Amino acid sequence: MGTRRLNRIGLLVLGGVGGVLASLAINAVAQRGEPLPLRELQQFANVYSAIKSSYVEPLGDEALINEAIKGLFNELDPHSSYLDADAFKDMESMTQGGFGGLGIEIGHENGYPTVISPIEDTPAAKAGILAGDVIVGIDGKSTKDMPLNDAVKMMRGQPNTSIELEIQRGDQKPFKVTIVRDHIKVQSVRGKRLDDDLLYVRISQFQERTAADLVRQLQTLSNGQAPRGLVLDLRNDPGGLLDSAIGVSSAFLNSGDLVVSTKGRIPSSNREYYVKPITQVLGSNDRQMLEQMDWLKQIPIVVLINAGSASASEIVAGALQDHGRATVMGTRSFGKGSVQSVLPLSAEAGIKLTTALYYTPSGKSIQVTGVEPDVYVDDTPNGNLFRIPREADLQRHLNNAVVEDESTLGADETYVKDPKMFEFGGEDDFQLRQAINHLEGRPVKKTDPTLVQADSENATAQSAEAEKKSPVKATNTQEVQRFRITPEGVQPIQK
């Protein structure tokens, strides 16, 4: 991939498997004032030479160098990685909204690829794959300690070809599911009119066209007239392009408002991003349409987030929250507050390196902590569905200096024993109903206490019934005779 092609991808802020993509002026040889460790590099060259000349099987230079580069990332944070040609192509396809495969965002946890979020209306979502599912096998091959890029390559493929995944879901017994690959063309913005002149819009991923599509979707749904309120749904949105997140935020914030800032070791990592003019968001000078959309800066907004809302989603939620422009509702978000930069190594390969942390307009880092909702509302009236791994659960994640004890994060969250899935924006969407209640001035519930109590009583009854059916067997108290091997033979041990 050439530099021109790389620049077209732009800035990327992906949760779990991505980061911020940029063409930054990073010295690939050494930072000024930090000379190369010549002694250590000579030692590396000696090891390389020994392997190349003496290993039992011949190894090519390209393979050895690629593996050596990958090894450099083993002790870095989980969002830094080596990008080969396939990874470059995958990144471009994802940000432009089309690729072939199953339709899932995955990360790496405890040695296995783990689903961060299934993409709506894709083969994976239709097959019932859920956020938090652990992929323990692909076509009969164990994924234990399999590099994430290798797992992605196995799941990608030509449309209309099938693949078998073995899934571990919570404490359930692993099960297999066969999925037919398709060409994944993600529609990042969907919406509908609700009762009482309210609008609902869901963003499933931040792509090149998302900000403009959002504004045009709202214009269509409103028929040019200001609605009474808006629900902006960012649940299970793993992120995407930073520029898109800034564009979405710009639709609702005032000119001159800070959206997000980044801070790192090198000067080019220290930046502030402000609201963009809506003409830049739309890429259009249609003044009549722009005049009809003035209400975007004024209507009441509820932003829905959950544990699957990461990076670009957290930037938007944090910006609207800090400026008092929206009420953030749901559960604590993923907590990916780091910035990654892509440094090209050649026309077809590069590295994705964490170079900075990003901060909300108030100067708060959401690394590990995530965005805290203004109003906590569980996934369902019975409680949360299941525990989705967050940034704090990833190995080698960067810490947040403000957080002293990460184990306390989410300690008060409760989960349903037998979760029942629901459709975002559907009739059984409990969080959406609470968002509507907030916009209508009615009380908002975190859960339905009667259902929680009923579930608790049912679980207690099931536990008691299980104890009756499986009585504890009496312990065998008979003494065990022990023997010792001696020159005279086997002799019993006298007590």
FIGU-461297 format. One line per 2 residues: number of its first residue (from 0); for each residue x, y, z of C-alpha. Coordinates in steps of 0.05 Angstrom, whole numbers, plus 5000, padded with zeros to 4 digits. Each point is the difference from the previous one (the first is absolute). Layout:
<kolmis>
NUM> X Y Z | ...
</kolmis>
This chain:
<kolmis>
0> 5000 5000 5000 | 5031 5066 4979
2> 5003 5064 5042 | 4944 5030 4959
4> 4956 4940 5015 | 5018 5003 5073
6> 4982 5073 5006 | 4932 4984 4970
8> 4984 4955 5059 | 5009 5059 5048
10> 4996 5000 5075 | 4974 4937 5032
12> 4978 4987 5072 | 4978 4928 5006
14> 4983 4963 5063 | 5031 4932 5014
16> 5033 4987 4933 | 5016 5070 4976
18> 5026 5068 5017 | 5012 5069 4971
20> 5031 4997 4931 | 5043 5059 4979
22> 5060 5018 4958 | 5043 5030 5054
24> 5072 5025 4994 | 5030 4946 5044
26> 5074 4987 4991 | 5004 4925 4983
28> 5073 4996 5019 | 5003 5036 5067
30> 4973 5060 5037 | 5047 5059 5000
32> 5046 4997 5060 | 4989 4925 5009
34> 5056 4964 4963 | 4990 4929 4975
36> 5021 4945 5049 | 5056 4974 4956
38> 5023 4946 5048 | 4930 4970 5006
40> 4988 5005 4925 | 5065 4963 4987
42> 4976 4946 5047 | 4935 4996 4962
44> 5039 4995 4934 | 5041 4943 5029
46> 4938 4962 5021 | 4968 5012 4933
48> 5062 4974 4965 | 5003 4938 5044
50> 4927 4982 4986 | 5007 5014 4926
52> 5062 4956 4992 | 4990 4944 5051
54> 4926 4987 5012 | 4980 4929 4983
56> 4953 5025 4945 | 5016 5056 4950
58> 4965 5066 5014 | 4992 5057 4952
60> 5021 5071 5017 | 4930 5028 4992
62> 4969 4950 5048 | 5055 5010 5052
64> 4995 5076 4997 | 4924 4999 5004
66> 5001 4956 5061 | 5054 5042 5033
68> 4958 5063 4988 | 4938 4966 5030
70> 5042 4981 5060 | 5015 5072 5015
72> 4926 5011 5015 | 4991 4943 5049
74> 5011 5044 5061 | 4964 5061 4974
76> 4927 5018 5011 | 4948 4957 4963
78> 4985 5053 4948 | 5071 5005 4972
80> 5016 4950 4945 | 5036 4984 4935
82> 4958 5010 4937 | 5017 4956 4941
84> 4970 5010 4931 | 4935 4963 5018
86> 4991 5041 5063 | 5008 5065 4961
88> 4947 4978 4950 | 4953 4978 5055
90> 5006 5067 5035 | 4983 5039 4936
92> 4941 4954 4984 | 4972 5007 5071
94> 5003 5076 5003 | 4969 5008 4931
96> 4942 4954 5020 | 5009 4938 4958
98> 5037 4934 5006 | 4989 4925 4993
100> 4990 4956 5061 | 4955 4988 5060
102> 4988 5070 5027 | 5031 5002 5070
104> 5048 5045 5036 | 5049 4958 5041
106> 5054 5010 5051 | 5048 4954 5037
108> 4988 4977 5072 | 5031 4944 5041
110> 5033 4972 4938 | 4935 4995 4959
112> 4966 5045 4948 | 4940 5032 5035
114> 4940 5033 4967 | 4996 5074 5017
116> 4939 5012 4958 | 4961 4965 4944
118> 4984 5049 4944 | 4926 5007 4988
120> 4967 4964 4941 | 5061 4957 4987
122> 5008 4924 4998 | 5030 5000 5071
124> 4943 5041 5030 | 4947 4957 4964
126> 5034 4937 5026 | 4992 5025 5072
128> 5073 5018 5014 | 5001 5047 5061
130> 5048 5050 5030 | 5045 4965 5050
132> 4999 4933 4963 | 5068 4965 5001
134> 5020 4966 4935 | 5036 4938 5024
136> 5002 4965 4932 | 4997 5015 4926
138> 4985 4943 4951 | 5023 4950 5052
140> 5065 5036 5017 | 5012 5026 5070
142> 5010 5075 5005 | 5038 4996 5066
144> 5059 5049 4994 | 4985 5010 4926
146> 5022 5070 4976 | 4940 5044 4990
148> 5019 5015 4928 | 5002 4925 4985
150> 4930 4991 5030 | 4974 5058 4958
152> 5030 4971 4937 | 4966 4932 5013
154> 4933 5033 5009 | 5006 5044 4939
156> 4984 4967 4934 | 4959 5001 4936
158> 4925 5012 5006 | 4956 4938 5001
160> 5054 4957 5033 | 4987 4971 5069
162> 5041 4998 5063 | 4989 4964 5067
164> 5014 5038 5064 | 5003 4968 5069
166> 4973 5050 5051 | 5009 5004 5075
168> 4946 5044 5030 | 5009 5015 5074
170> 4997 4936 5042 | 4960 4963 4947
172> 5026 4938 4965 | 5036 5018 4935
174> 4957 4993 4938 | 5011 5002 4925
176> 4967 5044 4949 | 5007 5000 4924
178> 4999 5068 4966 | 4998 5016 4926
180> 5046 5057 4982 | 4973 5060 4962
182> 5023 5067 4973 | 4994 5045 5060
184> 4975 5069 4982 | 4988 5035 5065
186> 4945 5052 5004 | 5026 5041 5058
188> 4939 5044 5011 | 4928 4976 5010
190> 4941 5038 5029 | 4925 5005 5010
192> 4947 5046 5027 | 4973 4984 5069
194> 4934 5021 5030 | 4989 5071 5026
196> 5046 5031 4947 | 5064 4968 5025
198> 5056 4972 4955 | 5044 4939 5009
200> 5067 4993 4963 | 5050 4944 5009
202> 5073 5003 4978 | 5031 4931 4995
204> 5069 5022 4977 | 5036 5065 4984
206> 5018 4999 4925 | 5018 5053 4949
208> 4928 5017 4984 | 4970 4993 5070
210> 4996 5073 5020 | 4968 5022 4934
212> 4953 4940 5000 | 4979 5016 5071
214> 4981 5072 4983 | 4963 4979 4937
216> 4964 4944 5038 | 4977 5050 5053
218> 4978 5048 4946 | 4958 4946 4967
220> 4969 4975 5065 | 4982 5070 5023
222> 4972 5023 4934 | 5037 5065 5011
224> 4963 5015 5066 | 5034 4999 5068
226> 4980 4938 5040 | 4988 5001 5075
228> 5061 4958 5015 | 5051 4949 4975
230> 5028 4933 5024 | 5070 4989 4972
232> 5017 4926 5008 | 5075 4983 5004
234> 4992 4933 5035 | 5047 4945 4974
236> 5033 5051 4954 | 5075 4981 5001
238> 5023 5065 4970 | 5029 5019 4933
240> 5027 5064 4969 | 5019 5057 5046
242> 4981 5051 4948 | 4931 4968 4997
244> 4993 5005 5076 | 5018 5074 4996
246> 4949 5010 4944 | 4944 4966 5040
248> 5017 5042 5061 | 5002 5063 4957
250> 4928 4989 4979 | 4976 5012 5071
252> 5053 5046 5031 | 5012 5074 4990
254> 5055 5031 4958 | 5065 5006 5040
256> 4984 4942 5047 | 5057 4951 5014
258> 4982 4929 4980 | 5062 4961 5022
260> 5074 5010 5013 | 5059 4952 4996
262> 5065 5000 5040 | 5063 4959 4989
264> 5077 5001 5001 | 5011 5030 4931
266> 4976 5070 4981 | 4956 4976 4942
268> 4960 4957 5050 | 4977 5062 5039
270> 4939 5027 4965 | 4932 5030 5012
272> 4940 4986 4956 | 4944 5051 4997
274> 4930 5001 4970 | 5000 5001 4924
276> 4952 5043 4959 | 4939 4959 4979
278> 5017 5016 4927 | 5063 4959 5010
280> 4961 4944 5033 | 4951 4996 4942
282> 5049 5017 4945 | 4946 5044 4973
284> 4982 5074 4996 | 4925 4988 4999
286> 4981 5061 5042 | 4926 4984 5001
288> 5012 4931 5029 | 5049 5028 5051
290> 4951 5053 5023 | 4948 4945 5011
292> 5048 4963 5045 | 5014 5055 5051
294> 4960 4960 5051 | 5057 4950 5004
296> 5035 5048 5048 | 4939 5007 5045
298> 4956 4938 5007 | 5006 4956 5063
300> 5044 4939 4988 | 5010 4934 5036
302> 5062 4960 4981 | 4996 4925 5013
304> 5066 4963 5015 | 5021 4932 5028
306> 5062 4958 5011 | 5006 4991 4924
308> 5005 5075 4986 | 5073 5014 4987
310> 5048 5054 4975 | 4965 5044 4949
312> 4934 4985 5036 | 5031 5021 5066
314> 5027 5064 4968 | 4930 5020 4977
316> 4967 4981 5066 | 5054 5035 5040
318> 4997 5063 4959 | 4924 5007 5003
320> 5002 4983 5074 | 5054 5050 5019
322> 4967 5057 4962 | 4933 4984 5033
324> 4970 4988 4932 | 4972 4930 5014
326> 4982 4954 5057 | 5042 4936 4995
328> 4960 4939 5020 | 5015 4925 5005
330> 5060 4965 5029 | 5074 5018 5005
332> 5035 4998 4932 | 5059 4958 4977
334> 5056 5047 5023 | 5047 5005 4941
336> 5033 5068 5006 | 5064 4988 4962
338> 5021 5027 4932 | 5036 4957 4948
340> 5041 5026 4941 | 5017 4960 4938
342> 5072 5007 4977 | 5011 4972 4930
344> 5061 4955 4995 | 4990 4988 4925
346> 4946 5007 4948 | 4964 4939 5028
348> 5017 4995 5074 | 5004 5042 5063
350> 4993 5002 5075 | 4942 5023 5042
352> 5030 5032 5062 | 4967 5032 5060
354> 5027 5071 5002 | 4952 5040 5044
356> 4938 5000 5045 | 4939 5040 4982
358> 4961 5044 5048 | 4929 5025 5003
360> 4988 5076 4997 | 5003 5004 5076
362> 5070 4969 4999 | 4978 4931 5024
364> 5032 4936 4975 | 4951 4943 4989
366> 5057 4948 4995 | 4977 4939 5039
368> 4944 5039 5036 | 4957 5011 4938
370> 4944 5052 4997 | 4957 4999 5062
372> 4926 5009 4983 | 4962 5058 5031
374> 4943 4951 5011 | 5015 4926 5010
376> 4950 4953 4966 | 5012 4925 4994
378> 4995 4964 4933 | 4933 4968 5019
380> 4948 5011 5054 | 5028 4937 5034
382> 5073 5024 5000 | 5059 5000 4952
384> 5005 4945 4947 | 5070 4975 5012
386> 5069 5026 5015 | 5035 5027 4938
388> 5076 5006 5006 | 5021 5073 5006
390> 5068 5034 4992 | 5016 4985 5073
392> 4994 4925 4984 | 5051 5001 4943
394> 5070 4976 5014 | 5054 5054 5002
396> 4950 5057 4996 | 5024 5070 5017
398> 4980 5024 5068 | 4963 5063 5020
400> 5039 5040 5052 | 4935 5021 5034
402> 4976 4929 5012 | 5032 4968 5062
404> 4962 4934 4999 | 4974 4975 4933
406> 4964 4942 5034 | 4948 5048 5027
408> 4978 5019 4930 | 4932 4970 4986
410> 5000 4964 5067 | 4928 5019 5012
412> 4975 4975 4932 | 4951 4943 5002
414> 4987 4950 4944 | 4940 4957 4980
416> 5010 4926 5010 | 4964 4980 4936
418> 5006 5061 4953 | 4947 5012 4948
420> 5025 5040 4939 | 4963 5059 4973
422> 5005 5044 4938 | 5030 5069 5007
424> 4944 5049 4985 | 4947 4945 5004
426> 4937 4996 5042 | 5036 4961 5055
428> 5058 5049 5006 | 4997 5019 5074
430> 5055 5053 4996 | 4966 5034 4942
432> 4935 5003 5039 | 5037 5033 5058
434> 5031 5050 4952 | 4930 5018 4975
436> 4977 5007 5072 | 5056 5049 5013
438> 4984 5042 4939 | 4926 4999 5019
440> 5015 5021 5072 | 4978 4934 5031
442> 5039 4960 5053 | 5057 4957 4974
444> 5012 4930 5028 | 5067 4965 5005
446> 4963 4933 5001 | 4930 4975 5014
448> 5004 4982 5074 | 4942 4950 4996
450> 5034 4961 4944 | 5068 5000 5035
452> 4967 4974 5064 | 4962 4947 4960
454> 5065 4977 4967 | 5035 4997 5067
456> 4944 4958 5031 | 4999 4954 4940
458> 5076 4990 5003 | 4995 4983 5075
460> 4944 4950 4987 | 5040 4967 4944
462> 5061 4995 5045 | 4959 4968 5056
464> 4968 4950 4951 | 5069 4981 4973
466> 5024 4986 5071 | 4941 4953 5012
468> 5014 4962 4936 | 5074 4994 5014
470> 5009 4983 5073 | 5071 5003 5027
472> 5029 4930 5006 | 5029 4979 5067
474> 5075 5005 5003 | 5037 4934 5001
476> 5033 4999 5069 | 5032 4931 4995
478> 5074 5002 5018 | 5050 4993 4943
480> 5055 4949 5012 | 5069 5025 4978
482> 5062 4958 4982 | 5075 5012 4995
484> 5048 4965 4953 | 5059 4971 5040
486> 5058 4951 4986 | 4957 4947 5033
488> 4942 5015 4954 | 4935 5040 5005
490> 4985 5014 5074 | 4939 5034 5029
492> 5012 5067 5034 | 4984 4996 5074
494> 4963 5060 5028
</kolmis>
